[in-house]
Amino acid sequence: MSSRDFLLIACSFGGIQSLLWALYLMVFNEQKTRQNLLLGGLFAALSLRVLKSTYFLFSEEMSLVFINLGFAAHLAVGPLLLYYLQSIYKDEALSKVFWLQMIPAFLVALLSPWLTLGGFWYAGGYTALLFQSIAYLPLIIYMGWKHRKSLTRIQSHWLILLVVGVSLVMIAYFSNWVLGISSYTYGPALYAGVTYIFSFFLLKNFQKLTAVKKTKYKNIKLSKSRFSEYKQKIVEHFESNEPYLQNDYTLAKLSAETKIPKHLLSPIFSEQFEVSFTEFLNSYRIKMAQELLRDKPNITVSAIAYDCGFNTLSSFNQAFKKLTGTTPSAYRKSLMVA
């Protein structure tokens, strides 16, 4: 088998595997949540884009409609990734303009029988398409940084993997056509690689990522915008005032300091942050502890535990290992080795 044949098979399997995930998420999965449908749409768009690229490389004759549908899929990747992240972060700021951002993709799909390579794409259309996809990356990275505190460990790992993988593919296409510094094969080849990684992660963690949580607070009448407002207020309070350093910090104190009614706090943590108050509190404490373990090598682990708001060393060790997968002492030793 030649290297050309191997590349064709690898890229084709990557695109097909992505398409199978799209079908499962959008058709066969019982939990057709907004998150799952957007992720399925993203996989479908990436699959179509990569399969178009693959067969464009290896086939001398290709349907103009199929070529344009591949370009339409490329235009849809940025909006679909952005709104998939938005559905996880529960950030409602951009949700009303999703369909407006999908208009370029819909137009290209509708005009697919008539948009030619020489008359449209090579005359500036393809360049505009590539700049459109690259323009989404800073916004996606900003959203990730803004909402980094509100994710579970598995969600955080998955989104980093997804954003980095998709970004590499989009940058590969951009660097080939606009910058002229890479081969066209890098786009489909890279996606073939990352889709296998995506599949491995999803097969292992799919239920945890997509499980629908049952609402425990059905009797609380509060708009989504007010919930989001309270959520942001809590995050700003924690980051500005560091109340988590108090070892006796409670929901009552948080209520008094933020003026959020106490009976709403548990629903806010459960529905908006998807963690308990204690887990949220400990996530900030552990982050502070990691900084002290790195920057203050002469301070004992027990002293750091108390400085970060823990009442006992055992509770600190337990919380640290739950969030990081290792103990404070092992974490410090790993920094010394590095």
LONUGU-475659 format. One record per residue (C-alpha): residue in three letters; chain; z, x, y. Coordinates in steps of 0.05 Angstrom, whole numbers. Layout:
N
("Ala"; "A"; (Z; X; Y))
...
This chain:
338
("Met"; "A"; (0; 0; 0))
("Ser"; "A"; (-20; 28; 68))
("Ser"; "A"; (27; 30; 128))
("Arg"; "A"; (-18; -22; 161))
("Asp"; "A"; (-8; -70; 103))
("Phe"; "A"; (67; -58; 102))
("Leu"; "A"; (71; -73; 177))
("Leu"; "A"; (32; -137; 167))
("Ile"; "A"; (78; -161; 111))
("Ala"; "A"; (142; -141; 147))
("Cys"; "A"; (123; -175; 213))
("Ser"; "A"; (98; -237; 176))
("Phe"; "A"; (162; -244; 137))
("Gly"; "A"; (203; -235; 200))
("Gly"; "A"; (165; -290; 236))
("Ile"; "A"; (168; -336; 175))
("Gln"; "A"; (242; -325; 166))
("Ser"; "A"; (253; -343; 239))
("Leu"; "A"; (212; -406; 229))
("Leu"; "A"; (254; -426; 169))
("Trp"; "A"; (317; -420; 211))
("Ala"; "A"; (284; -463; 264))
("Leu"; "A"; (267; -517; 213))
("Tyr"; "A"; (337; -516; 184))
("Leu"; "A"; (372; -521; 252))
("Met"; "A"; (326; -575; 280))
("Val"; "A"; (308; -616; 219))
("Phe"; "A"; (350; -605; 157))
("Asn"; "A"; (418; -588; 186))
("Glu"; "A"; (463; -650; 191))
("Gln"; "A"; (497; -624; 254))
("Lys"; "A"; (441; -634; 305))
("Thr"; "A"; (483; -613; 364))
("Arg"; "A"; (453; -589; 429))
("Gln"; "A"; (471; -518; 411))
("Asn"; "A"; (437; -521; 344))
("Leu"; "A"; (374; -554; 371))
("Leu"; "A"; (368; -502; 427))
("Leu"; "A"; (378; -445; 378))
("Gly"; "A"; (327; -476; 331))
("Gly"; "A"; (278; -482; 389))
("Leu"; "A"; (290; -410; 408))
("Phe"; "A"; (276; -387; 336))
("Ala"; "A"; (213; -430; 334))
("Ala"; "A"; (187; -401; 399))
("Leu"; "A"; (201; -330; 378))
("Ser"; "A"; (169; -342; 310))
("Leu"; "A"; (105; -370; 340))
("Arg"; "A"; (102; -313; 390))
("Val"; "A"; (111; -259; 338))
("Leu"; "A"; (64; -291; 287))
("Lys"; "A"; (10; -296; 341))
("Ser"; "A"; (20; -222; 357))
("Thr"; "A"; (19; -202; 284))
("Tyr"; "A"; (-46; -236; 267))
("Phe"; "A"; (-77; -216; 334))
("Leu"; "A"; (-67; -144; 311))
("Phe"; "A"; (-97; -154; 242))
("Ser"; "A"; (-148; -209; 250))
("Glu"; "A"; (-215; -202; 286))
("Glu"; "A"; (-223; -277; 294))
("Met"; "A"; (-166; -320; 317))
("Ser"; "A"; (-165; -391; 344))
("Leu"; "A"; (-160; -394; 420))
("Val"; "A"; (-111; -452; 413))
("Phe"; "A"; (-65; -410; 368))
("Ile"; "A"; (-68; -352; 417))
("Asn"; "A"; (-48; -397; 475))
("Leu"; "A"; (7; -431; 436))
("Gly"; "A"; (36; -361; 423))
("Phe"; "A"; (35; -348; 498))
("Ala"; "A"; (66; -417; 511))
("Ala"; "A"; (122; -399; 462))
("His"; "A"; (133; -334; 500))
("Leu"; "A"; (143; -373; 565))
("Ala"; "A"; (194; -417; 530))
("Val"; "A"; (238; -360; 504))
("Gly"; "A"; (274; -346; 569))
("Pro"; "A"; (294; -419; 585))
("Leu"; "A"; (314; -433; 513))
("Leu"; "A"; (358; -371; 508))
("Leu"; "A"; (389; -386; 576))
("Tyr"; "A"; (406; -458; 559))
("Tyr"; "A"; (430; -441; 489))
("Leu"; "A"; (481; -394; 522))
("Gln"; "A"; (497; -447; 573))
("Ser"; "A"; (512; -497; 518))
("Ile"; "A"; (562; -448; 488))
("Tyr"; "A"; (594; -428; 554))
("Lys"; "A"; (596; -502; 574))
("Asp"; "A"; (570; -482; 642))
("Glu"; "A"; (538; -545; 672))
("Ala"; "A"; (510; -511; 734))
("Leu"; "A"; (440; -502; 707))
("Ser"; "A"; (433; -559; 658))
("Lys"; "A"; (395; -606; 704))
("Val"; "A"; (336; -559; 714))
("Phe"; "A"; (322; -541; 642))
("Trp"; "A"; (260; -583; 635))
("Leu"; "A"; (233; -557; 701))
("Gln"; "A"; (236; -486; 673))
("Met"; "A"; (198; -509; 611))
("Ile"; "A"; (139; -534; 653))
("Pro"; "A"; (99; -468; 649))
("Ala"; "A"; (104; -468; 573))
("Phe"; "A"; (83; -541; 569))
("Leu"; "A"; (24; -530; 615))
("Val"; "A"; (-2; -471; 575))
("Ala"; "A"; (5; -511; 511))
("Leu"; "A"; (-33; -570; 541))
("Leu"; "A"; (-88; -524; 567))
("Ser"; "A"; (-91; -483; 503))
("Pro"; "A"; (-163; -502; 486))
("Trp"; "A"; (-189; -476; 552))
("Leu"; "A"; (-148; -415; 575))
("Thr"; "A"; (-189; -354; 555))
("Leu"; "A"; (-166; -282; 548))
("Gly"; "A"; (-216; -253; 596))
("Gly"; "A"; (-217; -310; 646))
("Phe"; "A"; (-142; -322; 651))
("Trp"; "A"; (-95; -278; 612))
("Tyr"; "A"; (-127; -210; 626))
("Ala"; "A"; (-139; -232; 698))
("Gly"; "A"; (-65; -234; 714))
("Gly"; "A"; (-38; -290; 671))
("Tyr"; "A"; (-8; -245; 618))
("Thr"; "A"; (25; -201; 671))
("Ala"; "A"; (57; -262; 704))
("Leu"; "A"; (82; -286; 635))
("Leu"; "A"; (115; -219; 621))
("Phe"; "A"; (149; -216; 689))
("Gln"; "A"; (174; -288; 678))
("Ser"; "A"; (209; -269; 612))
("Ile"; "A"; (239; -205; 641))
("Ala"; "A"; (265; -243; 702))
("Tyr"; "A"; (311; -283; 657))
("Leu"; "A"; (348; -223; 629))
("Pro"; "A"; (392; -207; 690))
("Leu"; "A"; (414; -280; 695))
("Ile"; "A"; (430; -282; 620))
("Ile"; "A"; (470; -218; 625))
("Tyr"; "A"; (507; -244; 687))
("Met"; "A"; (525; -309; 650))
("Gly"; "A"; (552; -268; 592))
("Trp"; "A"; (596; -226; 637))
("Lys"; "A"; (620; -288; 676))
("His"; "A"; (642; -325; 613))
("Arg"; "A"; (663; -267; 569))
("Lys"; "A"; (736; -290; 569))
("Ser"; "A"; (720; -359; 541))
("Leu"; "A"; (688; -339; 475))
("Thr"; "A"; (716; -329; 406))
("Arg"; "A"; (707; -262; 373))
("Ile"; "A"; (651; -287; 328))
("Gln"; "A"; (616; -322; 385))
("Ser"; "A"; (619; -258; 427))
("His"; "A"; (590; -216; 371))
("Trp"; "A"; (535; -266; 357))
("Leu"; "A"; (514; -273; 430))
("Ile"; "A"; (513; -198; 441))
("Leu"; "A"; (470; -190; 379))
("Leu"; "A"; (423; -247; 400))
("Val"; "A"; (415; -226; 472))
("Val"; "A"; (404; -153; 455))
("Gly"; "A"; (354; -170; 400))
("Val"; "A"; (313; -218; 442))
("Ser"; "A"; (315; -172; 503))
("Leu"; "A"; (288; -114; 462))
("Val"; "A"; (229; -155; 439))
("Met"; "A"; (213; -180; 510))
("Ile"; "A"; (220; -110; 538))
("Ala"; "A"; (173; -83; 484))
("Tyr"; "A"; (118; -131; 505))
("Phe"; "A"; (131; -115; 579))
("Ser"; "A"; (130; -39; 568))
("Asn"; "A"; (65; -44; 530))
("Trp"; "A"; (23; -84; 579))
("Val"; "A"; (56; -73; 647))
("Leu"; "A"; (83; -2; 639))
("Gly"; "A"; (33; 23; 587))
("Ile"; "A"; (85; 66; 552))
("Ser"; "A"; (92; 33; 483))
("Ser"; "A"; (49; 5; 427))
("Tyr"; "A"; (34; -70; 422))
("Thr"; "A"; (61; -67; 351))
("Tyr"; "A"; (132; -55; 377))
("Gly"; "A"; (141; -129; 396))
("Pro"; "A"; (130; -161; 328))
("Ala"; "A"; (158; -101; 290))
("Leu"; "A"; (223; -103; 330))
("Tyr"; "A"; (231; -178; 320))
("Ala"; "A"; (219; -170; 246))
("Gly"; "A"; (278; -122; 245))
("Val"; "A"; (325; -163; 288))
("Thr"; "A"; (310; -228; 253))
("Tyr"; "A"; (335; -198; 188))
("Ile"; "A"; (399; -178; 224))
("Phe"; "A"; (404; -248; 255))
("Ser"; "A"; (397; -279; 186))
("Phe"; "A"; (451; -235; 156))
("Phe"; "A"; (500; -252; 211))
("Leu"; "A"; (484; -327; 209))
("Leu"; "A"; (490; -332; 134))
("Lys"; "A"; (558; -300; 138))
("Asn"; "A"; (585; -338; 199))
("Phe"; "A"; (542; -400; 207))
("Gln"; "A"; (597; -451; 195))
("Lys"; "A"; (644; -418; 245))
("Leu"; "A"; (590; -415; 298))
("Thr"; "A"; (563; -485; 291))
("Ala"; "A"; (622; -527; 268))
("Val"; "A"; (633; -588; 311))
("Lys"; "A"; (705; -594; 333))
("Lys"; "A"; (735; -663; 331))
("Thr"; "A"; (763; -684; 397))
("Lys"; "A"; (838; -694; 394))
("Tyr"; "A"; (845; -721; 464))
("Lys"; "A"; (803; -784; 465))
("Asn"; "A"; (849; -822; 512))
("Ile"; "A"; (843; -772; 569))
("Lys"; "A"; (794; -797; 621))
("Leu"; "A"; (768; -736; 658))
("Ser"; "A"; (696; -719; 679))
("Lys"; "A"; (661; -658; 652))
("Ser"; "A"; (655; -630; 722))
("Arg"; "A"; (731; -636; 733))
("Phe"; "A"; (744; -604; 665))
("Ser"; "A"; (698; -546; 684))
("Glu"; "A"; (732; -541; 752))
("Tyr"; "A"; (801; -535; 720))
("Lys"; "A"; (775; -485; 670))
("Gln"; "A"; (748; -440; 725))
("Lys"; "A"; (813; -447; 764))
("Ile"; "A"; (853; -423; 703))
("Val"; "A"; (807; -363; 693))
("Glu"; "A"; (811; -343; 767))
("His"; "A"; (887; -350; 766))
("Phe"; "A"; (893; -306; 704))
("Glu"; "A"; (846; -253; 731))
("Ser"; "A"; (874; -251; 801))
("Asn"; "A"; (949; -259; 789))
("Glu"; "A"; (959; -233; 718))
("Pro"; "A"; (1012; -285; 699))
("Tyr"; "A"; (1003; -267; 625))
("Leu"; "A"; (1046; -204; 638))
("Gln"; "A"; (1108; -249; 641))
("Asn"; "A"; (1139; -252; 571))
("Asp"; "A"; (1165; -322; 582))
("Tyr"; "A"; (1101; -352; 610))
("Thr"; "A"; (1091; -426; 592))
("Leu"; "A"; (1045; -484; 604))
("Ala"; "A"; (1095; -512; 653))
("Lys"; "A"; (1091; -449; 695))
("Leu"; "A"; (1016; -450; 692))
("Ser"; "A"; (1016; -523; 714))
("Ala"; "A"; (1061; -508; 773))
("Glu"; "A"; (1020; -448; 795))
("Thr"; "A"; (951; -480; 790))
("Lys"; "A"; (971; -552; 808))
("Ile"; "A"; (936; -577; 745))
("Pro"; "A"; (975; -633; 711))
("Lys"; "A"; (1012; -606; 651))
("His"; "A"; (987; -661; 604))
("Leu"; "A"; (916; -638; 617))
("Leu"; "A"; (926; -565; 601))
("Ser"; "A"; (926; -570; 525))
("Pro"; "A"; (861; -611; 524))
("Ile"; "A"; (830; -561; 572))
("Phe"; "A"; (846; -502; 527))
("Ser"; "A"; (824; -539; 465))
("Glu"; "A"; (759; -570; 492))
("Gln"; "A"; (738; -519; 544))
("Phe"; "A"; (763; -452; 518))
("Glu"; "A"; (765; -473; 444))
("Val"; "A"; (830; -435; 434))
("Ser"; "A"; (903; -452; 441))
("Phe"; "A"; (943; -433; 503))
("Thr"; "A"; (978; -378; 463))
("Glu"; "A"; (912; -349; 439))
("Phe"; "A"; (884; -350; 509))
("Leu"; "A"; (947; -317; 536))
("Asn"; "A"; (945; -263; 482))
("Ser"; "A"; (871; -247; 494))
("Tyr"; "A"; (888; -224; 564))
("Arg"; "A"; (950; -187; 541))
("Ile"; "A"; (911; -150; 487))
("Lys"; "A"; (857; -130; 535))
("Met"; "A"; (910; -100; 581))
("Ala"; "A"; (942; -66; 521))
("Gln"; "A"; (876; -34; 502))
("Glu"; "A"; (869; -6; 571))
("Leu"; "A"; (940; 23; 570))
("Leu"; "A"; (930; 52; 500))
("Arg"; "A"; (868; 86; 525))
("Asp"; "A"; (892; 109; 594))
("Lys"; "A"; (967; 122; 581))
("Pro"; "A"; (972; 164; 517))
("Asn"; "A"; (1044; 184; 533))
("Ile"; "A"; (1071; 113; 534))
("Thr"; "A"; (1097; 87; 467))
("Val"; "A"; (1065; 27; 433))
("Ser"; "A"; (1130; -13; 439))
("Ala"; "A"; (1133; 0; 514))
("Ile"; "A"; (1062; -24; 521))
("Ala"; "A"; (1078; -86; 481))
("Tyr"; "A"; (1133; -106; 530))
("Asp"; "A"; (1093; -86; 591))
("Cys"; "A"; (1037; -132; 569))
("Gly"; "A"; (1082; -193; 561))
("Phe"; "A"; (1102; -192; 488))
("Asn"; "A"; (1174; -206; 468))
("Thr"; "A"; (1173; -166; 404))
("Leu"; "A"; (1133; -108; 375))
("Ser"; "A"; (1117; -148; 312))
("Ser"; "A"; (1085; -205; 352))
("Phe"; "A"; (1045; -153; 391))
("Asn"; "A"; (1020; -120; 327))
("Gln"; "A"; (1002; -187; 297))
("Ala"; "A"; (964; -211; 358))
("Phe"; "A"; (929; -144; 368))
("Lys"; "A"; (904; -141; 296))
("Lys"; "A"; (881; -214; 298))
("Leu"; "A"; (837; -201; 359))
("Thr"; "A"; (813; -131; 346))
("Gly"; "A"; (817; -123; 270))
("Thr"; "A"; (862; -62; 275))
("Thr"; "A"; (933; -44; 295))
("Pro"; "A"; (952; -15; 363))
("Ser"; "A"; (969; 53; 332))
("Ala"; "A"; (904; 57; 293))
("Tyr"; "A"; (866; 37; 356))
("Arg"; "A"; (898; 93; 396))
("Lys"; "A"; (883; 143; 340))
("Ser"; "A"; (810; 122; 339))
("Leu"; "A"; (806; 136; 414))
("Met"; "A"; (835; 205; 404))
("Val"; "A"; (784; 221; 349))
("Ala"; "A"; (727; 196; 391))
